[in-house]
């Protein structure tokens, strides 16, 4: 039996490259609910820095936190601004 402290894992700390972000979001988009997709986008956004993202999108930092939370419901406009600011693109694909 191991005795030791455990610490919560922040998935944002594991997203280091645009490729990491794309793979993380692809998994969310494939089978996630809208809330899970918003949350995944929020994790990627935090990995890049919310202040920098707010500057790139022209949206307020607190508005981004709210929209990209599990309880958030970002508009399509916000979603596209965030994805573009992250250096990604949203591309439809046949199922």
C-alpha positions in Angstrom: 0.0 0.0 0.0 1.3 3.4 -0.9 1.3 6.2 1.5 1.6 9.6 0.0 -0.2 12.7 -1.1 -2.0 12.9 -4.4 -2.6 16.1 -6.3 -5.3 16.9 -8.8 -4.2 16.7 -12.4 -4.8 19.7 -14.5 -5.1 18.6 -18.1 -4.2 22.1 -19.3 -0.6 21.4 -18.1 -0.3 18.5 -20.5 -1.3 20.5 -23.6 2.0 21.9 -24.9 1.6 22.1 -28.7 -1.0 23.0 -31.3 -1.1 19.3 -32.2 -1.8 18.4 -28.5 -4.7 20.9 -28.5 -6.1 19.6 -31.8 -6.0 16.0 -30.6 -7.6 16.9 -27.3 -10.4 18.8 -29.0 -10.9 16.1 -31.6 -11.7 13.6 -28.9 -14.2 16.0 -27.3 -15.9 16.8 -30.6 -16.1 13.1 -31.6 -18.4 12.0 -28.8 -18.7 14.8 -26.3 -21.8 16.7 -25.3 -21.9 20.4 -25.9 -21.0 21.0 -22.3 -18.0 18.6 -22.5 -16.9 20.3 -25.8 -17.1 23.8 -24.1 -15.2 22.5 -21.1 -12.5 20.9 -23.4 -12.1 24.2 -25.2 -11.8 25.9 -21.9 -9.0 23.5 -20.9 -7.1 24.2 -24.1 -7.7 28.0 -23.6 -6.2 27.8 -20.1 -3.2 25.9 -21.5 -2.5 29.0 -23.7 -3.4 31.6 -21.1 -6.8 33.2 -20.8 -5.5 36.8 -20.8 -3.6 36.2 -24.1 -6.7 34.6 -25.5 -8.9 37.4 -24.4 -6.6 39.9 -26.2 -6.6 37.8 -29.4 -10.4 37.4 -29.4 -11.4 40.8 -28.2 -13.5 39.1 -25.6 -13.3 39.7 -21.8 -11.4 37.2 -19.8 -14.3 36.6 -17.4 -16.7 36.1 -20.3 -14.3 33.4 -21.7 -14.2 31.6 -18.4 -17.9 31.6 -18.2 -18.5 30.6 -21.8 -15.9 27.8 -21.7 -17.0 26.3 -18.4 -18.8 22.9 -18.2 -22.0 24.9 -17.5 -21.2 27.4 -20.3 -22.9 27.6 -23.7 -20.7 29.6 -26.0 -22.2 31.2 -29.1 -21.0 30.1 -32.4 -19.2 33.5 -32.8 -17.3 32.9 -29.5 -16.5 29.3 -30.5 -15.0 30.4 -33.8 -13.1 33.3 -32.3 -11.5 31.1 -29.7 -10.6 28.3 -32.1 -9.0 30.7 -34.5 -7.2 32.5 -31.7 -5.8 29.1 -30.6 -4.3 28.7 -34.1 -6.8 25.9 -34.9 -9.6 25.6 -37.4 -13.0 23.9 -37.3 -13.4 21.7 -40.4 -16.6 19.7 -41.1 -15.9 16.1 -42.0 -18.2 13.3 -43.2 -19.0 10.8 -40.5 
